[in-house]
Amino acid sequence: MIRAINASVRHQLRLAFAIVIAISFLSTGLAIWRLQTLSGDTRALTEQPLLKKRLISKWLLNMSVGAKRTQIQ
């Protein structure tokens, strides 16, 4: 009878530990998936202003070069 009680407690502990490990793996997988999604969204948000900044920079450079060419001295 004592062995039956110990075995059921052992079984319960193993089951509980397995559940904790499974939840841990699931939450880790979900976190990795969400971080990848967030990374893509962040990249999309930063590329658009960066593109505008580069275009403005090129425009300003072209305007200043053009202004220097057409300056009358």
Backbone as XML, in Angstrom:
<?xml version="1.0"?>
<chain id="A" units="angstrom">
  <residue number="1" name="MET">
    <atom name="N" x="0.820" y="-1.191" z="0.000"/>
    <atom name="CA" x="0.000" y="0.000" z="0.000"/>
    <atom name="C" x="0.868" y="1.260" z="0.000"/>
  </residue>
  <residue number="2" name="ILE">
    <atom name="N" x="1.970" y="1.256" z="0.730"/>
    <atom name="CA" x="2.846" y="2.422" z="0.771"/>
    <atom name="C" x="3.460" y="2.648" z="-0.609"/>
  </residue>
  <residue number="3" name="ARG">
    <atom name="N" x="3.821" y="1.576" z="-1.295"/>
    <atom name="CA" x="4.387" y="1.721" z="-2.631"/>
    <atom name="C" x="3.371" y="2.309" z="-3.606"/>
  </residue>
  <residue number="4" name="ALA">
    <atom name="N" x="2.139" y="1.983" z="-3.466"/>
    <atom name="CA" x="1.100" y="2.516" z="-4.339"/>
    <atom name="C" x="0.939" y="4.019" z="-4.125"/>
  </residue>
  <residue number="5" name="ILE">
    <atom name="N" x="1.025" y="4.476" z="-2.901"/>
    <atom name="CA" x="0.917" y="5.912" z="-2.610"/>
    <atom name="C" x="2.139" y="6.643" z="-3.158"/>
  </residue>
  <residue number="6" name="ASN">
    <atom name="N" x="3.332" y="6.088" z="-2.927"/>
    <atom name="CA" x="4.552" y="6.704" z="-3.434"/>
    <atom name="C" x="4.569" y="6.740" z="-4.958"/>
  </residue>
  <residue number="7" name="ALA">
    <atom name="N" x="4.108" y="5.682" z="-5.569"/>
    <atom name="CA" x="4.095" y="5.622" z="-7.030"/>
    <atom name="C" x="3.133" y="6.668" z="-7.588"/>
  </residue>
  <residue number="8" name="SER">
    <atom name="N" x="2.000" y="6.842" z="-6.961"/>
    <atom name="CA" x="1.056" y="7.824" z="-7.494"/>
    <atom name="C" x="1.579" y="9.249" z="-7.285"/>
  </residue>
  <residue number="9" name="VAL">
    <atom name="N" x="2.249" y="9.493" z="-6.172"/>
    <atom name="CA" x="2.836" y="10.811" z="-5.961"/>
    <atom name="C" x="3.963" y="11.036" z="-6.968"/>
  </residue>
  <residue number="10" name="ARG">
    <atom name="N" x="4.779" y="10.009" z="-7.177"/>
    <atom name="CA" x="5.862" y="10.100" z="-8.159"/>
    <atom name="C" x="5.282" y="10.370" z="-9.548"/>
  </residue>
  <residue number="11" name="HIS">
    <atom name="N" x="4.224" y="9.660" z="-9.862"/>
    <atom name="CA" x="3.579" y="9.834" z="-11.160"/>
    <atom name="C" x="3.008" y="11.254" z="-11.281"/>
  </residue>
  <residue number="12" name="GLN">
    <atom name="N" x="2.397" y="11.741" z="-10.231"/>
    <atom name="CA" x="1.830" y="13.089" z="-10.244"/>
    <atom name="C" x="2.926" y="14.143" z="-10.418"/>
  </residue>
  <residue number="13" name="LEU">
    <atom name="N" x="4.042" y="13.952" z="-9.726"/>
    <atom name="CA" x="5.147" y="14.903" z="-9.856"/>
    <atom name="C" x="5.734" y="14.888" z="-11.267"/>
  </residue>
  <residue number="14" name="ARG">
    <atom name="N" x="5.886" y="13.698" z="-11.829"/>
    <atom name="CA" x="6.386" y="13.609" z="-13.201"/>
    <atom name="C" x="5.433" y="14.283" z="-14.183"/>
  </residue>
  <residue number="15" name="LEU">
    <atom name="N" x="4.164" y="14.047" z="-13.990"/>
    <atom name="CA" x="3.166" y="14.661" z="-14.860"/>
    <atom name="C" x="3.179" y="16.183" z="-14.724"/>
  </residue>
  <residue number="16" name="ALA">
    <atom name="N" x="3.245" y="16.671" z="-13.502"/>
    <atom name="CA" x="3.274" y="18.116" z="-13.274"/>
    <atom name="C" x="4.537" y="18.728" z="-13.891"/>
  </residue>
  <residue number="17" name="PHE">
    <atom name="N" x="5.668" y="18.087" z="-13.721"/>
    <atom name="CA" x="6.911" y="18.581" z="-14.305"/>
    <atom name="C" x="6.844" y="18.578" z="-15.825"/>
  </residue>
  <residue number="18" name="ALA">
    <atom name="N" x="6.268" y="17.541" z="-16.390"/>
    <atom name="CA" x="6.116" y="17.474" z="-17.849"/>
    <atom name="C" x="5.213" y="18.601" z="-18.351"/>
  </residue>
  <residue number="19" name="ILE">
    <atom name="N" x="4.168" y="18.892" z="-17.622"/>
    <atom name="CA" x="3.271" y="19.987" z="-18.008"/>
    <atom name="C" x="3.999" y="21.327" z="-17.939"/>
  </residue>
  <residue number="20" name="VAL">
    <atom name="N" x="4.781" y="21.536" z="-16.881"/>
    <atom name="CA" x="5.543" y="22.783" z="-16.747"/>
    <atom name="C" x="6.544" y="22.921" z="-17.891"/>
  </residue>
  <residue number="21" name="ILE">
    <atom name="N" x="7.222" y="21.852" z="-18.229"/>
    <atom name="CA" x="8.187" y="21.892" z="-19.331"/>
    <atom name="C" x="7.475" y="22.167" z="-20.655"/>
  </residue>
  <residue number="22" name="ALA">
    <atom name="N" x="6.339" y="21.538" z="-20.876"/>
    <atom name="CA" x="5.588" y="21.754" z="-22.118"/>
    <atom name="C" x="5.126" y="23.204" z="-22.224"/>
  </residue>
  <residue number="23" name="ILE">
    <atom name="N" x="4.624" y="23.765" z="-21.143"/>
    <atom name="CA" x="4.191" y="25.169" z="-21.154"/>
    <atom name="C" x="5.387" y="26.083" z="-21.404"/>
  </residue>
  <residue number="24" name="SER">
    <atom name="N" x="6.519" y="25.736" z="-20.831"/>
    <atom name="CA" x="7.733" y="26.528" z="-21.040"/>
    <atom name="C" x="8.138" y="26.518" z="-22.506"/>
  </residue>
  <residue number="25" name="PHE">
    <atom name="N" x="8.129" y="25.358" z="-23.146"/>
    <atom name="CA" x="8.473" y="25.268" z="-24.562"/>
    <atom name="C" x="7.474" y="26.021" z="-25.430"/>
  </residue>
  <residue number="26" name="LEU">
    <atom name="N" x="6.198" y="25.909" z="-25.101"/>
    <atom name="CA" x="5.184" y="26.621" z="-25.874"/>
    <atom name="C" x="5.349" y="28.135" z="-25.753"/>
  </residue>
  <residue number="27" name="SER">
    <atom name="N" x="5.591" y="28.615" z="-24.551"/>
    <atom name="CA" x="5.744" y="30.063" z="-24.377"/>
    <atom name="C" x="7.021" y="30.567" z="-25.039"/>
  </residue>
  <residue number="28" name="THR">
    <atom name="N" x="8.079" y="29.763" z="-25.031"/>
    <atom name="CA" x="9.313" y="30.150" z="-25.716"/>
    <atom name="C" x="9.091" y="30.220" z="-27.223"/>
  </residue>
  <residue number="29" name="GLY">
    <atom name="N" x="8.418" y="29.238" z="-27.763"/>
    <atom name="CA" x="8.115" y="29.250" z="-29.194"/>
    <atom name="C" x="7.245" y="30.430" z="-29.581"/>
  </residue>
  <residue number="30" name="LEU">
    <atom name="N" x="6.245" y="30.716" z="-28.774"/>
    <atom name="CA" x="5.370" y="31.858" z="-29.038"/>
    <atom name="C" x="6.156" y="33.159" z="-28.961"/>
  </residue>
  <residue number="31" name="ALA">
    <atom name="N" x="7.043" y="33.290" z="-27.990"/>
    <atom name="CA" x="7.846" y="34.506" z="-27.852"/>
    <atom name="C" x="8.764" y="34.690" z="-29.053"/>
  </residue>
  <residue number="32" name="ILE">
    <atom name="N" x="9.385" y="33.628" z="-29.516"/>
    <atom name="CA" x="10.267" y="33.723" z="-30.689"/>
    <atom name="C" x="9.471" y="34.123" z="-31.922"/>
  </residue>
  <residue number="33" name="TRP">
    <atom name="N" x="8.314" y="33.532" z="-32.096"/>
    <atom name="CA" x="7.466" y="33.870" z="-33.242"/>
    <atom name="C" x="7.050" y="35.335" z="-33.199"/>
  </residue>
  <residue number="34" name="ARG">
    <atom name="N" x="6.645" y="35.819" z="-32.018"/>
    <atom name="CA" x="6.218" y="37.214" z="-31.887"/>
    <atom name="C" x="7.391" y="38.173" z="-32.101"/>
  </residue>
  <residue number="35" name="LEU">
    <atom name="N" x="8.580" y="37.805" z="-31.635"/>
    <atom name="CA" x="9.752" y="38.663" z="-31.836"/>
    <atom name="C" x="10.111" y="38.762" z="-33.317"/>
  </residue>
  <residue number="36" name="GLN">
    <atom name="N" x="9.948" y="37.674" z="-34.050"/>
    <atom name="CA" x="10.213" y="37.725" z="-35.485"/>
    <atom name="C" x="9.210" y="38.635" z="-36.187"/>
  </residue>
  <residue number="37" name="THR">
    <atom name="N" x="7.958" y="38.544" z="-35.784"/>
    <atom name="CA" x="6.929" y="39.416" z="-36.354"/>
    <atom name="C" x="7.226" y="40.870" z="-36.019"/>
  </residue>
  <residue number="38" name="LEU">
    <atom name="N" x="7.598" y="41.117" z="-34.780"/>
    <atom name="CA" x="7.925" y="42.468" z="-34.348"/>
    <atom name="C" x="9.144" y="43.005" z="-35.080"/>
  </residue>
  <residue number="39" name="SER">
    <atom name="N" x="10.105" y="42.151" z="-35.331"/>
    <atom name="CA" x="11.308" y="42.558" z="-36.062"/>
    <atom name="C" x="10.956" y="43.007" z="-37.476"/>
  </residue>
  <residue number="40" name="GLY">
    <atom name="N" x="10.102" y="42.261" z="-38.129"/>
    <atom name="CA" x="9.670" y="42.643" z="-39.472"/>
    <atom name="C" x="8.913" y="43.961" z="-39.481"/>
  </residue>
  <residue number="41" name="ASP">
    <atom name="N" x="8.037" y="44.148" z="-38.504"/>
    <atom name="CA" x="7.285" y="45.401" z="-38.409"/>
    <atom name="C" x="8.209" y="46.579" z="-38.137"/>
  </residue>
  <residue number="42" name="THR">
    <atom name="N" x="9.175" y="46.383" z="-37.263"/>
    <atom name="CA" x="10.124" y="47.445" z="-36.946"/>
    <atom name="C" x="10.967" y="47.800" z="-38.153"/>
  </residue>
  <residue number="43" name="ARG">
    <atom name="N" x="11.390" y="46.797" z="-38.878"/>
    <atom name="CA" x="12.175" y="47.043" z="-40.093"/>
    <atom name="C" x="11.357" y="47.855" z="-41.097"/>
  </residue>
  <residue number="44" name="ALA">
    <atom name="N" x="10.093" y="47.500" z="-41.258"/>
    <atom name="CA" x="9.236" y="48.228" z="-42.199"/>
    <atom name="C" x="9.038" y="49.674" z="-41.752"/>
  </residue>
  <residue number="45" name="LEU">
    <atom name="N" x="8.900" y="49.896" z="-40.462"/>
    <atom name="CA" x="8.714" y="51.252" z="-39.958"/>
    <atom name="C" x="9.968" y="52.103" z="-40.110"/>
  </residue>
  <residue number="46" name="THR">
    <atom name="N" x="11.121" y="51.511" z="-39.943"/>
    <atom name="CA" x="12.353" y="52.294" z="-40.026"/>
    <atom name="C" x="12.825" y="52.491" z="-41.456"/>
  </residue>
  <residue number="47" name="GLU">
    <atom name="N" x="12.492" y="51.610" z="-42.370"/>
    <atom name="CA" x="12.953" y="51.756" z="-43.748"/>
    <atom name="C" x="12.250" y="52.900" z="-44.460"/>
  </residue>
  <residue number="48" name="GLN">
    <atom name="N" x="10.992" y="53.108" z="-44.168"/>
    <atom name="CA" x="10.254" y="54.154" z="-44.863"/>
    <atom name="C" x="10.808" y="55.549" z="-44.537"/>
  </residue>
  <residue number="49" name="PRO">
    <atom name="N" x="10.986" y="55.934" z="-43.266"/>
    <atom name="CA" x="11.594" y="57.243" z="-42.999"/>
    <atom name="C" x="13.046" y="57.327" z="-43.484"/>
  </residue>
  <residue number="50" name="LEU">
    <atom name="N" x="13.765" y="56.218" z="-43.426"/>
    <atom name="CA" x="15.143" y="56.219" z="-43.894"/>
    <atom name="C" x="15.200" y="56.495" z="-45.385"/>
  </residue>
  <residue number="51" name="LEU">
    <atom name="N" x="14.289" y="55.941" z="-46.144"/>
    <atom name="CA" x="14.230" y="56.183" z="-47.583"/>
    <atom name="C" x="13.931" y="57.654" z="-47.851"/>
  </residue>
  <residue number="52" name="LYS">
    <atom name="N" x="12.985" y="58.208" z="-47.092"/>
    <atom name="CA" x="12.657" y="59.628" z="-47.268"/>
    <atom name="C" x="13.861" y="60.499" z="-46.924"/>
  </residue>
  <residue number="53" name="LYS">
    <atom name="N" x="14.567" y="60.156" z="-45.869"/>
    <atom name="CA" x="15.740" y="60.929" z="-45.467"/>
    <atom name="C" x="16.812" y="60.884" z="-46.546"/>
  </residue>
  <residue number="54" name="ARG">
    <atom name="N" x="17.021" y="59.717" z="-47.124"/>
    <atom name="CA" x="18.014" y="59.606" z="-48.194"/>
    <atom name="C" x="17.610" y="60.425" z="-49.415"/>
  </residue>
  <residue number="55" name="LEU">
    <atom name="N" x="16.328" y="60.384" z="-49.772"/>
    <atom name="CA" x="15.862" y="61.165" z="-50.913"/>
    <atom name="C" x="16.019" y="62.658" z="-50.655"/>
  </residue>
  <residue number="56" name="ILE">
    <atom name="N" x="15.695" y="63.092" z="-49.451"/>
    <atom name="CA" x="15.835" y="64.511" z="-49.110"/>
    <atom name="C" x="17.304" y="64.911" z="-49.130"/>
  </residue>
  <residue number="57" name="SER">
    <atom name="N" x="18.158" y="64.045" z="-48.628"/>
    <atom name="CA" x="19.594" y="64.316" z="-48.626"/>
    <atom name="C" x="20.125" y="64.470" z="-50.049"/>
  </residue>
  <residue number="58" name="LYS">
    <atom name="N" x="19.731" y="63.550" z="-50.928"/>
    <atom name="CA" x="20.169" y="63.633" z="-52.321"/>
    <atom name="C" x="19.627" y="64.896" z="-52.988"/>
  </residue>
  <residue number="59" name="TRP">
    <atom name="N" x="18.379" y="65.237" z="-52.703"/>
    <atom name="CA" x="17.771" y="66.427" z="-53.273"/>
    <atom name="C" x="18.529" y="67.673" z="-52.819"/>
  </residue>
  <residue number="60" name="LEU">
    <atom name="N" x="18.852" y="67.742" z="-51.515"/>
    <atom name="CA" x="19.567" y="68.893" z="-50.986"/>
    <atom name="C" x="20.963" y="69.002" z="-51.613"/>
  </residue>
  <residue number="61" name="LEU">
    <atom name="N" x="21.635" y="67.871" z="-51.769"/>
    <atom name="CA" x="22.953" y="67.875" z="-52.395"/>
    <atom name="C" x="22.863" y="68.367" z="-53.839"/>
  </residue>
  <residue number="62" name="ASN">
    <atom name="N" x="21.882" y="67.860" z="-54.574"/>
    <atom name="CA" x="21.708" y="68.286" z="-55.968"/>
    <atom name="C" x="21.367" y="69.769" z="-56.057"/>
  </residue>
  <residue number="63" name="MET">
    <atom name="N" x="20.547" y="70.245" z="-55.136"/>
    <atom name="CA" x="20.180" y="71.665" z="-55.150"/>
    <atom name="C" x="21.380" y="72.536" z="-54.825"/>
  </residue>
  <residue number="64" name="SER">
    <atom name="N" x="22.193" y="72.145" z="-53.856"/>
    <atom name="CA" x="23.360" y="72.966" z="-53.503"/>
    <atom name="C" x="24.403" y="72.948" z="-54.612"/>
  </residue>
  <residue number="65" name="VAL">
    <atom name="N" x="24.599" y="71.800" z="-55.253"/>
    <atom name="CA" x="25.536" y="71.718" z="-56.371"/>
    <atom name="C" x="25.029" y="72.557" z="-57.529"/>
  </residue>
  <residue number="66" name="GLY">
    <atom name="N" x="23.754" y="72.480" z="-57.806"/>
    <atom name="CA" x="23.161" y="73.269" z="-58.876"/>
    <atom name="C" x="23.239" y="74.749" z="-58.586"/>
  </residue>
  <residue number="67" name="ALA">
    <atom name="N" x="23.045" y="75.130" z="-57.335"/>
    <atom name="CA" x="23.118" y="76.537" z="-56.965"/>
    <atom name="C" x="24.534" y="77.059" z="-57.120"/>
  </residue>
  <residue number="68" name="LYS">
    <atom name="N" x="25.515" y="76.250" z="-56.798"/>
    <atom name="CA" x="26.917" y="76.676" z="-56.954"/>
    <atom name="C" x="27.261" y="76.831" z="-58.428"/>
  </residue>
  <residue number="69" name="ARG">
    <atom name="N" x="26.697" y="75.991" z="-59.281"/>
    <atom name="CA" x="26.979" y="76.067" z="-60.714"/>
    <atom name="C" x="26.383" y="77.330" z="-61.328"/>
  </residue>
  <residue number="70" name="THR">
    <atom name="N" x="25.205" y="77.717" z="-60.858"/>
    <atom name="CA" x="24.515" y="78.835" z="-61.493"/>
    <atom name="C" x="24.808" y="80.161" z="-60.816"/>
  </residue>
  <residue number="71" name="GLN">
    <atom name="N" x="25.632" y="80.190" z="-59.796"/>
    <atom name="CA" x="25.963" y="81.436" z="-59.125"/>
    <atom name="C" x="26.793" y="82.318" z="-60.048"/>
  </residue>
  <residue number="72" name="ILE">
    <atom name="N" x="26.449" y="83.565" z="-60.124"/>
    <atom name="CA" x="27.198" y="84.526" z="-60.946"/>
    <atom name="C" x="28.116" y="85.299" z="-60.015"/>
  </residue>
  <residue number="73" name="GLN">
    <atom name="N" x="29.360" y="85.345" z="-60.384"/>
    <atom name="CA" x="30.312" y="86.103" z="-59.557"/>
    <atom name="C" x="30.868" y="87.255" z="-60.289"/>
  </residue>
</chain>
